[in-house]
Amino acid sequence: MLTKRAQILFSEEVWNKIVKLAASKNTSAGELVRKAVEEKYSQEADLEQRRQALELVLKHRPKPFKGKINYKALINAGREY
């Protein structure tokens, strides 16, 4: 259920493109914009989460790595994440 409202101003050219694309996809301009925002910012959040996970792995296995890997510490760190 949609509960929040935002007012966004577009140029005439951009608005016409949005409306045309929405019509070709049998959806509304609002739904098209909502999906675009969700995809854009959920991707950025996923990338940030992956970056943090990589940093955590590298923390437990610095490069260049010499010696044994402490797999137990690596697994436990992954569980905490």
NORCOR-V224651 format. One line per field, one symbol per residue. phi: phi as a letter, one per 30 degrees, with the letter a starting at -180 (. if undefined). psi: psi as a letter, one per 40 degrees, with the letter a starting at -180 (. if undefined). A space follows every 10 residues. Layout:
phi=???
psi=???
//
This chain:
phi=.dbcbbcbcc dedddddddd ddddchbcdd dddedddddd dddddddddd ddddeddddc bdcdcbjddd dddddddddd d
psi=hheiiihhhi iddddddddd ddddefiidd dddddddddd dddddddddd ddddddddde giiihhaihg dddddddddd .
//
